[in-house]
């Protein structure tokens, strides 16, 4: 029998205890794995996302690629935060800093050990704001999520925002959040028409959100890549202050309550802000894949 050679670490991100928050598999290999291999491994583990790290020549700098069960993403928050905790665990000590090189750009993370948990903060950079949806189109967008005009929240516009992965943020009432689901086909193409990759349905009053893959097959538990844009929108529209710690909740509707903390700070350039996303990580399991499984793929 071939010896197992490919190891991964299972962690829960934005979690206060094991088996809560958003699960993640972290792979660290000396040489990059092929795209087909990484996609297949993610599907095998059935995680919402997996992250694959390869060391660079610089210390504590890693090339990183993130996959969902359907595709590769240029950026995602909870995999980056979970990866930093796993790297910290390997290095040891009370504090650790690293940089991940993603296709969307360079991400700096800082980790602090707190007992059996890791508190990780990530600088997501600045929020970019895209299209605002015309009020005449609100009803048709709400219909995509099984909602009616009465479910629309009124304190924030329906608009696109991004810190690397663009979301259409749809403010809704608490009733709307509880009722939301992906109710129509072709959502991915429609989102692309306004410059978004995914949609994030957000209860402004309770600061709680929901999002899904665009087919509606899987609901995400905690979406770090959406938390930064949402916090930026809250500050932009006078619903939160610069420098305030904003707590966003998610995952309640799938039985995995999660909390993400976001702070919008003044950026180095006048008039610009940058977003700091933080959350706790709990390590929960080790795993290995057999050599024969890895050798099944010959991709680059």
C-alpha positions as CSV (number, residue, x, y, z in Angstrom):
1,X,0.0,0.0,0.0
2,X,1.3,3.4,-1.0
3,X,2.3,5.7,1.9
4,X,0.1,8.7,2.4
5,X,2.0,11.8,1.3
6,X,-0.5,14.7,1.0
7,X,-1.5,16.2,4.3
8,X,-4.1,18.8,5.1
9,X,-5.3,20.6,8.2
10,X,-9.0,21.1,9.0
11,X,-10.0,24.3,10.8
12,X,-13.1,26.2,11.7
13,X,-13.0,29.9,10.9
14,X,-15.0,32.7,12.6
15,X,-15.7,30.1,15.3
16,X,-15.8,30.3,19.1
17,X,-15.6,26.5,19.5
18,X,-14.9,23.4,17.4
19,X,-17.5,22.3,14.8
20,X,-18.8,25.8,14.5
21,X,-18.1,28.6,12.1
22,X,-16.9,28.0,8.5
23,X,-14.9,24.8,7.9
24,X,-11.8,24.9,5.7
25,X,-9.1,22.5,4.5
26,X,-5.6,24.0,4.3
27,X,-3.0,22.2,2.1
28,X,0.7,23.2,2.3
29,X,3.0,21.7,-0.3
30,X,6.6,22.4,-1.4
31,X,5.6,22.4,-5.1
32,X,2.3,23.6,-6.5
33,X,-0.4,21.1,-7.2
34,X,-2.2,21.1,-10.5
35,X,-5.5,22.9,-11.0
36,X,-7.5,19.8,-11.7
37,X,-6.0,18.1,-8.6
38,X,-6.9,21.0,-6.3
39,X,-10.4,21.2,-7.7
40,X,-10.9,17.4,-7.2
41,X,-9.6,17.5,-3.7
42,X,-11.9,20.3,-2.7
43,X,-14.9,18.4,-4.2
44,X,-13.8,15.2,-2.3
45,X,-13.8,17.0,1.0
46,X,-17.0,18.9,0.2
47,X,-15.8,22.1,1.9
48,X,-17.3,25.4,0.8
49,X,-13.7,26.3,0.1
50,X,-10.2,24.9,0.4
51,X,-6.9,26.8,0.2
52,X,-3.6,25.5,-1.2
53,X,-0.3,27.2,-0.1
54,X,3.2,27.0,-1.6
55,X,6.2,28.7,0.1
56,X,7.9,31.5,-1.8
57,X,11.7,32.3,-1.6
58,X,10.8,35.0,1.0
59,X,10.1,34.0,4.6
60,X,6.5,33.8,5.6
61,X,5.3,34.6,2.1
62,X,3.1,32.0,0.3
63,X,1.6,31.6,-3.1
64,X,-2.1,30.8,-2.4
65,X,-5.0,29.4,-4.5
66,X,-8.6,29.1,-3.3
67,X,-11.2,26.7,-4.6
68,X,-14.9,26.1,-4.0
69,X,-16.5,22.9,-5.1
70,X,-17.3,24.6,-8.4
71,X,-14.4,26.8,-9.3
72,X,-11.3,28.8,-8.3
73,X,-11.7,32.2,-6.7
74,X,-9.3,35.1,-6.9
75,X,-9.9,36.0,-3.3
76,X,-11.9,34.8,-0.3
77,X,-11.7,35.9,3.4
78,X,-12.2,32.8,5.5
79,X,-9.6,30.7,3.6
80,X,-7.0,33.4,4.0
81,X,-7.7,33.8,7.8
82,X,-7.7,30.0,8.3
83,X,-4.5,29.6,6.4
84,X,-2.7,32.1,8.6
85,X,-3.8,30.2,11.7
86,X,-2.4,26.9,10.3
87,X,0.9,28.6,9.4
88,X,1.1,30.1,12.9
89,X,0.4,26.7,14.4
90,X,3.4,25.2,12.5
91,X,5.8,28.1,13.5
92,X,4.6,28.3,17.1
93,X,4.9,31.3,19.4
94,X,2.3,33.8,20.6
95,X,2.2,36.0,17.5
96,X,2.8,35.5,13.8
97,X,2.6,37.5,10.5
98,X,2.5,36.2,7.0
99,X,1.6,37.3,3.5
100,X,-0.5,35.4,0.9
101,X,-0.1,36.0,-2.8
102,X,-3.5,35.5,-4.4
103,X,-4.5,36.2,-7.9
104,X,-6.5,39.2,-6.7
105,X,-3.4,40.6,-5.0
106,X,-1.2,40.5,-1.9
107,X,-2.9,40.0,1.5
108,X,-1.1,40.6,4.8
109,X,-2.3,38.8,7.9
110,X,-1.4,38.9,11.6
111,X,-2.2,36.1,14.0
112,X,-2.3,36.0,17.8
113,X,-2.6,32.7,19.8
114,X,-5.3,32.8,22.5
115,X,-5.3,29.5,24.3
116,X,-6.4,26.8,21.8
117,X,-7.7,29.4,19.3
118,X,-6.1,31.9,16.9
119,X,-7.3,35.5,16.5
120,X,-6.4,36.5,12.9
121,X,-6.6,39.9,11.3
122,X,-6.4,40.5,7.6
123,X,-5.9,43.8,5.8
124,X,-8.4,43.5,2.9
125,X,-7.2,46.8,1.4
126,X,-9.7,49.4,0.2
127,X,-13.3,48.9,-0.8
128,X,-14.2,49.7,-4.3
129,X,-17.8,50.6,-5.0
130,X,-19.5,49.6,-8.3
131,X,-22.9,50.1,-9.8
132,X,-26.0,51.1,-7.8
133,X,-29.1,49.3,-9.0
134,X,-31.9,51.6,-10.3
135,X,-35.0,51.5,-8.1
136,X,-37.1,50.3,-11.1
137,X,-35.0,47.1,-11.1
138,X,-35.3,46.3,-7.3
139,X,-38.4,44.1,-7.6
140,X,-36.8,41.9,-10.2
141,X,-33.7,41.5,-8.2
142,X,-35.7,40.7,-5.1
143,X,-37.6,38.1,-7.1
144,X,-34.3,36.2,-7.8
145,X,-34.2,35.5,-4.0
146,X,-37.9,34.7,-3.6
147,X,-38.5,38.1,-2.0
148,X,-41.1,40.9,-2.6
149,X,-40.6,44.7,-2.5
150,X,-41.8,44.8,1.1
151,X,-38.7,42.9,2.1
152,X,-36.3,45.6,0.8
153,X,-34.3,47.4,3.5
154,X,-34.3,51.2,2.9
155,X,-31.2,52.5,4.7
156,X,-28.7,51.4,2.1
157,X,-28.8,51.1,-1.7
158,X,-28.7,47.9,-3.7
159,X,-25.2,48.1,-5.1
160,X,-22.0,46.3,-5.9
161,X,-18.9,46.6,-3.7
162,X,-15.6,44.7,-3.5
163,X,-12.3,44.2,-1.8
164,X,-11.2,41.7,-4.4
165,X,-14.3,39.7,-5.0
166,X,-17.3,41.8,-6.1
167,X,-20.7,41.3,-4.4
168,X,-24.1,42.7,-5.1
169,X,-25.2,43.7,-1.6
170,X,-29.0,43.6,-1.2
171,X,-30.3,45.2,2.0
172,X,-33.4,43.4,3.4
173,X,-35.6,43.3,6.4
174,X,-35.3,40.6,9.1
175,X,-38.3,38.8,7.5
176,X,-36.6,39.1,4.1
177,X,-33.4,37.6,5.4
178,X,-35.2,34.6,6.9
179,X,-37.2,34.0,3.7
180,X,-34.3,34.5,1.2
181,X,-33.2,31.8,-1.1
182,X,-32.0,31.6,-4.7
183,X,-35.2,31.2,-6.6
184,X,-34.3,31.7,-10.3
185,X,-31.9,30.2,-12.7
186,X,-29.2,32.2,-14.5
187,X,-28.2,34.2,-11.5
188,X,-24.5,34.1,-12.3
189,X,-25.0,35.7,-15.7
190,X,-27.3,38.3,-14.3
191,X,-24.8,39.2,-11.6
192,X,-22.0,39.5,-14.1
193,X,-24.1,42.0,-16.1
194,X,-23.7,44.5,-13.1
195,X,-20.1,43.6,-12.4
196,X,-20.7,41.2,-9.5
197,X,-19.7,37.6,-8.8
198,X,-22.0,36.7,-6.0
199,X,-24.9,38.3,-4.1
200,X,-25.0,39.0,-0.3
201,X,-28.4,39.5,1.3
202,X,-28.0,41.7,4.3
203,X,-30.2,42.7,7.2
204,X,-28.9,46.2,8.0
205,X,-30.7,46.5,11.4
206,X,-29.4,43.2,12.8
207,X,-26.1,43.2,10.8
208,X,-26.6,39.7,9.6
209,X,-26.2,38.3,6.1
210,X,-26.6,35.3,3.9
211,X,-25.0,34.2,0.6
212,X,-25.0,31.0,-1.6
213,X,-23.2,29.6,-4.5
214,X,-25.0,30.9,-7.6
215,X,-27.0,27.7,-8.2
216,X,-28.3,27.9,-4.6
217,X,-27.0,24.4,-3.8
218,X,-24.8,25.5,-0.8
219,X,-25.3,28.3,1.7
220,X,-22.1,29.8,3.0
221,X,-21.5,30.0,6.7
222,X,-19.3,33.0,7.0
223,X,-18.2,35.1,4.0
224,X,-15.1,37.2,4.8
225,X,-14.9,38.5,1.2
226,X,-18.4,40.0,1.6
227,X,-17.8,41.3,5.2
228,X,-15.3,44.0,4.1
229,X,-17.5,45.5,1.3
230,X,-20.5,45.4,3.6
231,X,-18.6,47.3,6.3
232,X,-17.4,49.8,3.7
233,X,-21.0,50.4,2.7
234,X,-22.1,50.9,6.3
235,X,-19.5,53.6,6.8
236,X,-20.2,55.2,3.4
237,X,-23.9,55.6,4.2
238,X,-23.5,56.8,7.7
239,X,-24.6,53.6,9.4
240,X,-21.2,53.0,11.1
241,X,-18.1,55.1,11.9
242,X,-14.6,54.9,10.7
243,X,-12.5,53.1,13.4
244,X,-15.6,51.3,14.8
245,X,-15.5,47.6,15.3
246,X,-18.4,46.2,13.3
247,X,-19.6,42.7,14.2
248,X,-21.4,40.9,11.3
249,X,-23.2,37.6,11.9
250,X,-23.9,34.8,9.5
251,X,-24.6,31.0,9.4
252,X,-27.6,30.9,11.8
253,X,-29.8,29.5,9.1
254,X,-27.6,26.5,8.5
255,X,-26.9,25.8,12.2
256,X,-23.4,27.2,12.2
257,X,-23.6,30.7,13.8
258,X,-20.5,32.7,13.0
259,X,-19.2,36.2,13.7
260,X,-16.9,38.4,11.7
261,X,-15.4,41.6,13.0
262,X,-14.5,44.4,10.6
263,X,-12.9,47.8,11.1
264,X,-12.8,50.4,8.4
265,X,-9.7,52.6,8.9
266,X,-8.4,55.7,7.2
267,X,-6.1,54.6,4.4
268,X,-2.7,55.9,3.6
269,X,-4.1,58.1,0.8
270,X,-6.4,61.0,1.6
271,X,-10.1,60.1,1.1
272,X,-9.5,56.4,1.0
273,X,-10.3,53.8,3.6
274,X,-9.0,50.3,4.2
275,X,-10.7,47.3,5.8
276,X,-9.4,45.1,8.5
277,X,-11.3,41.8,8.9
278,X,-10.7,39.6,11.9
279,X,-12.0,36.4,13.4
280,X,-11.1,33.4,15.5
281,X,-9.9,30.1,14.2
282,X,-10.2,26.7,15.9
283,X,-8.1,23.7,14.6
284,X,-10.1,20.5,14.5
285,X,-8.5,17.7,12.5
286,X,-5.6,16.4,10.5
287,X,-6.0,14.4,7.2
288,X,-3.9,12.7,4.6
289,X,-4.5,11.6,1.0
290,X,-2.8,8.5,-0.4
291,X,0.0,8.7,-3.0
292,X,-2.1,6.8,-5.6
293,X,-4.8,9.4,-5.3
294,X,-2.3,12.2,-6.0
295,X,-0.7,10.3,-8.9
296,X,-4.1,10.0,-10.5
297,X,-3.8,13.5,-11.8
298,X,-1.1,14.6,-14.3
299,X,-2.1,18.2,-14.7
300,X,0.0,21.3,-14.2
